[in-house]
């Protein structure tokens, strides 16, 4: 299957025809399953809420929070990697400088 194909998914017992640029039908189905899991989580955590639109908002908030945490972790990991690469670069430069044989007079 190629990208940008419409795929039929079920979210909150509603059938939708979805096409998301750059994603395959399999990826869209995986995401739809994740959305359903978050909706189920929202229902469990907010049992007194019967309004499906409110539950959808809660699910979006939970997904947004998860995305935010992932972005923060990715930013921290990127900074740590940059620091490690800087350290390696400095160590290599020091090793190269130490390995240079001074020019002999003569």
C-alpha angles and dihedrals in degrees: 000000000000130000122271095037120140114247129190113234134172119224121174090350091304122119114225133181105220135185119178119184113246096014129103121228088254091055091048090051091051090051091047088054090051090051090051090050091052091048090052089049091050089051092050093048095043104037094159092059112092098166107103092204090058090047089051090053090050090049090051090050091051091048090046091051090049091049090048092052091049091050091050092049091048091051091050091048091049091052091048091050091049090050091049092049091049090051092049091048092051091046091051091048091050090049091050092048091049092048094055111108112224113243112263120229115233 
